[in-house]
C-alpha cells in the first residue's frame, strides 16, 4: 500500500536559520496525525512542506504517490485538504464564504482564475450546510467571526 505522505530527510532552512532538520515521516492511508509543539518549533513549516505549499531545502517529499519537484503540484493540491492561518491570508478579500469553499476545487485563492459550474457552487453550499453555515454563504469571508471562518475553512478543506 502506497503511503499517503512520505518525508525522507527533509530539511528546511530560511534566512540561514534551520527550521526542520532531516525529518523522516510516513503517514499510511488509514492514519490520522496531529502535529503538536511549542511556538517556533516548525509545525507550520512541516505542514506546508507536507501539503506541497513550501519546498524543502533538501530531502524528498511524496504525497499520494507523487514526488514534489517531479509533478504538477497545482493538480495534486486539488486532492489535498489543508487549513492554515497563512493559507487563509492568501484569499482575496472580496470572496464570500461560498467562494472560499468553491475555490478549493482548483486549490485557488480567487474565483477569477477558474470557471466554476452551478454544481460546484451547489456542492460548496452543501458543505457549508453540513457545518450549519448556510446563513454565511453570501457574506464576505473577511467579515465573519474567527469561529465562523474556521467552519468555512473546514468546508473548504472537504471540497
C-alpha angles and dihedrals in degrees: 000000000000116000117246089221131013126178118183121188093335114182126176124193123182123184090347090305120123109232101166125016122203097321118189114189133156125188118193120214092255096048130096122197137194118203112215132177145119123290112287095020095119102260095133093044091050091052092046091053092045091051092045096245092118131038118230118234088232139351135060128287121192121182122181089346094307123115118227109243093027101064139055100263091193089067094041094050088063087069095049123083108209134170125189140150088233092051091051090054089059093062118105111258096232096059120120121223089260091051091051091054097043094049089065088074088077097025086246133145099215136036094229095076098061141028117248124196129222086253089057091052091045090053090049091052091048090053091050088050091054087063095042091252101122089115089059095053097102098033121103108261093224091061095054122104114256093254090051090049090053091054090050090048091053089051088050091052089055095048 
